[in-house]
Amino acid sequence: MIIDDELAMLTVMQRLLHKIEGIEVVGSFQHMKDALRFTQKELVDIAFIDIMIADESGLELARQLRAEQAHLEIVFVTSHREYAVDAFDTYPLDYMVKPVSQKRLAQTLERAKVKKRKSVSEPIKTDSNQLIVKTLGGLEVSSSVAGEVKFISKKSQELFALLLLQRGRTISKDKVMDEMFAEMPLENAVGYLHTIVYQLRKALKSHGLKSIVRSFDEQYLLEIDRIEADFIAFESYVNSKEEWNETTVRKAIEWETRFAGDLYEGKAYPWSVLEQEALAIQYHDFAVRLVRWLLEHKQVTQAILIAKKLVSRNELDTEANALLLQAYHLAKDNISFQKHYQRFSKLYQQEIGDSPSIEGVEYEHERKPL
C-alpha cells in the first residue's frame, strides 16, 4: 500500500511498483484515516509512507499501522532527509528519498522478499511448532516441538503472563513497569525490564519463538497467532453460545472439565485479579447453565460432578448448592441430600447468621431439622 498526500506521487509510485513482478498494489491513500481503516480490514505486507502527510505525521501513522498489523514492513518515501533518525524509531525496512528510481525501489522490495522468505523458513511459521499455554489452575507453557519452556526467572515468566493477558494487543512500557515494578525506582525498573525481556526471548529462542515478543515505540506485544492459550479458547467457546443437544453438549462438558482452576491460580500477580474474577464469573454462569441442561435431560451423574465443583469453589453459593441438592433428589440419593443440606445450612448459619433460602429445590420428603 502507498500513503502520500500528493496525488502525483501516488501515481508515480503505482507505475513503478506495477513494473516489478510479484507485487500487487492493494491500496493507495492520501489521508491517514483511510489507510488505517483499510488495514483494519485487509492484510498488507509492506507500506510506503510519506513522512509528512498534509499536516499529519507519517511516523505516527507507521506506529498505528504496526499496532494493527505487527508484521507489516514500513518503507518511508520522503523529501525530508532530516527525519531519517526519528524514522528509525519505528524500525522501518528502508528510508528512501524522493525522487525514487526504479532500481532503488526494486532493491528495497528484494530485501522485503528475502526477509519474508527467511521468516517463512523459521520454525515459528510451521504448523508443527506452536506454544501451548495452560493458565486455568496455574501457568504451564510448552511448545509442540521442544517441550516445557524453561523461564530464566520468575519475573520473565510473569512478563509472559502479563503480555499474554493482552490477547495480542500492545501494552506500554510504563504500564508494564507500573504493574510489575511499582515499588522499584524508575531508573532501576527500566533496566530490570530490559533484562527480563531479554530473558523471556532467550527462553523462547530454543522453541523457535523468540520473535513473538515484540517491542516498538515504547510498547510491547506478544504475538498470539502461534499460541494456543486455554483461557482465550474458553472465552471464545462460552461467548459463542452454542446450542446444546445430545451431541454438542459433549464439547461443553469437555470445556467445563478443562477449567481446572482460576486464571494463573497460585501465582501472586496482583494485576491479574480483575481478569481472574471476570473469567470466574464466566465459568460460573456457564457451569450453572450446563448443570440445568443436564438435569433437564436426566444426565444426573454428570450434573452432580459439576455442581460439586461449583460448590467447592464457593461453599456459600446458594445457587450452586440448590443445584446440587436438586441433583441428589433426582438421583433419589436421600442420604447425600440430607447430609449436604445439613452441612450447608450449618455453614451458612455460622458465616451469614441466618438460614439459607434455597429456591427451586423440589423433593418429596421433609428436610430433617439440625
N, C-alpha and C positions, 0 to 999 in steps of 0.2 A: 504494500500500500504506500501511497505518496501523500504527504501533507505539506502544502506550501500555499501561502496566501496569494501568490502570483499565478494567475491562470496560464500565462505564457510558460512559466517554469514547469507547471504540471504537464503541459503539452510536450515540452522538450523531454522531460523525464520519461513520459509514457512512450515516446517514439524511440528513445534509446533502449529502454527495457524490452520493448517488443522485438528488437533485433537480436536479443540473446535467447538462445534455445533453452527451453525448460522453464522459463519464467512467465508467470501469469500475473498481471496487474489486477488485483481483486477490488481495488478502490482507490480513488484519488479525491482529496478533500482540501478545501480552502479554510475550513473552520475546525477548531479543536473539538468542539462538541460533537460534530458529525463523525469525526474519526473515532472518538470514544464510544459513541453509540454503535458504530459498526463493529468494533472489537468486542463489544458485549454480546454480540450475536454470532460473529464469524471468527474462525481461527486464521491467524496471519503468521507467516514465517519471518518476515522482515519488513520493517517500516523505514522509509526515507523521510526524514523530518527536517524542516527548516528551523533554525534556532529561534528566529523571530517570526511569529505567525500573526500578522496585523499587530495588535498591541499586546498579544499574549506570548507566553514563554514556551518555546518548543521543548526546553529542558523539563518543564513541569509536565508537559504532555507525555514525554517519554516515561517519566516516573509513573504517571497514571496508567499508561498503556501496559507497563510492566506489572503493575498491580492487577490488571485484568488478565494478562497472559504472561506468565513468568518466563516462558521460553522464547518470547518474541525478541528477535535481534533488532537493534537500533542502529541506523546509519544517519548521521547528521549531514545535511547538504546545505551549505550556507555561504554567504559572502562575509560573514563575521568571524574572522580569524581569532579575534581576541577572546572568544568564548570557548576556545578549544579545551583549556584546562578545566573549566567548570563542567563542560560536557562530559568529561571522562568520569565524573562522579556517578553517572548513570550506567557506567560500564558498556559503552556502545561498541558495536563491532568495528565501526570506522567513522571517520570525520573527513568529509570531502568539501573542498572549497569550490564555489562556482567560478567560472563555468566548468561543468563536468564533462570529461571526454569519454568517448565510448570505451576506450582501452581501460581507463581508470575504473569505470563502473563495472566492467567485466571482471577485473581483478578482485574487486570487493565481493562480487557475487560468487566468485570461485572460492574465496575464503569462507563465505557462508555455507557453500555446499560441502566443502571439506569438513568444516566444523560439524555440520549436521550428520555427515556420514560417520564421523568419528563417534558422535554421541549415540547413533543408532547401533554401532558395533559394541557398545558397552553393555555389561550385564543388566544395568538398570532398565534397559529398553526391551529385554526379552521377557516373554511370558513366564519363564521358569523362575524368575527372580522377583520376589515380592516380600515386602515386610509384613509380618503377621503380628498384630498388637492386641493383646488381651488386657482390657482395662477394667472389666467388670469383676470386682473382687480382688483387685491388686493391680500390678503392672508387669506384664511379661512381653518381651519384644524378641522376635526371632525372624530370620529370613528363610525363605523356602530352599535356599541353596547352601547356606552356611550355618544354620542353627541359631543358637542364642546370641543375641547382641550383648557383648560384654562392655558395659559402660565403665569408663575410666574412673568416674567419681559419681557420688550421689547427686551432685549439682548438675552434672551433664545429663543424667537421667531425668532430673526434674525439668531441665530446659526442654528436653524432648517432649515430656508430658505436657508442658505449657504450650509449646508450638503446635502439638497435635490437637489440642483443645480448640485451636483457632479454625480447624477444619479447612485448611488451605488458604485462609486469609492472612494478611500481613499483620504484624504486631510491632509497634515501635520499640526502639532500643530503650527509651525512657520507661515505657510500660513494663518491659521485662525487668529492668533494674528495680522499679518500684515493687513489683510482685516478688522478686527473688532476693533482693539485697537491700530491703528497706532500712535496715539498721546499720548499713555499711556506709562510710564516707563516699561521696560521689566518685572521687578520683580512684579509690580502691575498687569500687563497684565496676567502673568502666574496664579496668584492667582484668578483673576477675571474669567479667562477661566474655571478653575476648578469649580468655583461656578455656572456658568451658565450651564455647562454640568450637574451638579447635579440637577439644577432647571429644565432643559429640561427632564431629566429622570424621575424626580418626577411628572412632568406634564403628562407624557405618562404612568406612572405607573397605574393610575386608569383606563386606557384603555387597560391594559394588554400588553402594547407595550414598556415598559421600556427598554427591551433588544435590541431593534432595533438600539439604539445608542451605537456603539461600539468604544472602544479606545484600541490601542495596538501599541507598538513600535513608540511612538510619532506621531501616526496617528489617525485620526478619520474617522468613516464611519457610514453612515445611511443606514441600510438595506432597500431596497425598494420593496422586494417581498411581503410585506403586505401593500404597499402604492399604492393608485390609484391617480396619480397626473395628472391634466388635461393637463399641458404643455407637459409632456412626451408622453401622449396618442395622443395629437395633432400632435406633431412632427412625431410620428410613422405613423399616418394616412397620413399626407402630403407626407412623404417620400415613402410611398407605391405606390404612383402614380396610384391609382385605376382608371380604365377606367370607364367613366361615361356613363350611359344610363338613360332612364326614371325612372328606379327603383333605381339604385345605386346613382344617384345624390341626392337623399333624405338624404343619410348619409353625403354627402359633405355639404349640406345646414345646417344640424344639427351641424356639426363641426364649420361652419362659425358662427352660432348663439352662440355657446359656447365660442367663442373668444370675451369675453365681454370687454376686455381691455388689456393693455400691462402687461407683466410679472411683478408681485409684484408692480403693479401700486399703487401710493400713499405712497409707502414705500421708505424711504431715504436710500437705500442700494447702495452706490457707486460701490461696487464690482459686482453688477448685471447689470450694464449699457450695457456692450458689449453683454451679453446674451439676454438682453431685446431687443436691436437693431436687433440682428440676428433673433430672433423669430418674430419681427415685419416685417422684410423683408420676412420671410417665409409666414406670413399671407397675406401680400400684394400681393405677386406673386400668392398664392393660390386663393385669393378672385378675383383678376383680371381674372384669368383663368376661374373661376366659372361664373363670370358675362358674359364673352364672350360666354361660353357654353349656358347659359340661354338665351341670346339674339339670338343666332343662332337657338335655339329651341323654340323661341317665348314665353318664360316664362318671360314676360317683367316686371310684377309687382314685382316678386322676385328679378329680376336684378336691379330694381330701388332701392329697400331697401338696397341691399349690396353695390351698387355704392354710395349711400348717406353716408353709413358708412365709406367707403374708403375716400370720400371727407372730412368728419368730422374729420378724423384722420390727414389729410394733405390737407388743403384748396388750396394749390398751386400745387398739384399733377396734372399735365396736363393729364396724362393717365386716372386717376380716373374721372376727370371732363369730359373728352371726352366720356368715357363710360356712364356717367350719361346723358349727352346730347343726345347720341345715343339712350339710353333707352327712354328718353322723346319723341324723334322723332318717334320711333317705336310705342309708345303708343298713338301717334297723340295728344300729350299734348303740343300744341304750346305755351300756356301761361307759363307753367313751364319751357319749353325750353328757351324762351326769357328771363324770369326772372333770371334763373340761369346763362345763358350766360353773361348777362349784369353784374350781381353781380361778377362773376368770372373774367371777363375782367377788371372791375374796381379795384378789389383787386390785380390782377396780375400787373396792371399798377402802382399801389401805391407801391407795395413791390419790384417789379423787375425793373420797369421803362420802360417797353416795353409791346407790345400787345402779348397775348398768341398765340402760333402756335398750333392749335389743328388739328391733322390729324385723318382721319378715321371716321369723323362725316358726315354722309350723310343725307341731308334733302332737301325738295323741295322748301321751302320758303326762302326769303332773311333774313339775320341777320339784325336787326334794329340797326342803329348807336346809340351810347350812347348819 
